[in-house]
C-alpha cells in the first residue's frame, strides 16, 4: 500500500471546531484506518477514524 492521504474534515478538540486538514492514513493496532493530521490554527494533532481496513 502506497502512502495514502486523507483530505477532509477533522474535529479539533482544542479549538472545539471542525477544521479542513490533510493527513496520512495509518492502520491502528485493532485494524481500523485512521487519518492523522495537524490543526492549521493551533497545531494540535488531529485524528479521524475512517473505518475498517
C-alpha positions in Angstrom: 0.0 0.0 0.0 1.4 3.4 -1.0 1.4 6.4 1.2 -2.2 7.2 1.4 -3.5 10.6 2.4 -6.9 11.9 3.6 -8.1 15.4 2.9 -11.3 16.5 4.7 -12.9 17.5 7.9 -11.3 16.7 11.3 -12.6 17.8 14.7 -10.1 19.8 16.7 -10.7 19.1 20.5 -8.6 22.2 21.5 -10.5 24.6 19.2 -13.8 22.8 19.6 -14.4 23.2 15.9 -14.3 21.3 12.6 -11.3 22.1 10.5 -10.3 21.2 7.0 -6.9 19.5 7.0 -4.8 16.9 5.3 -3.3 13.9 7.0 -1.7 10.5 6.5 -3.8 7.3 6.7 -2.4 4.7 9.1 -3.8 1.4 10.3 -4.2 1.2 14.1 -3.5 -1.9 16.2 -7.1 -3.1 16.1 -7.3 -2.9 12.3 -9.1 0.5 11.9 -7.9 3.0 9.3 -7.2 6.4 10.9 -6.2 9.7 9.4 -3.7 11.7 11.4 -3.2 15.4 10.7 -2.4 18.7 12.3 -4.8 21.6 13.1 -4.0 24.5 10.8 -5.0 27.0 13.5 -3.5 25.7 16.8 -1.2 22.9 15.7 -2.8 20.2 17.8 -2.6 16.6 16.4 -5.9 15.5 14.8 -7.3 12.0 14.4 -10.2 10.8 12.3 -11.4 7.2 12.2 -12.2 6.1 8.7 -13.4 2.5 9.2 -12.0 -1.0 8.9 -9.1 -1.7 6.5 
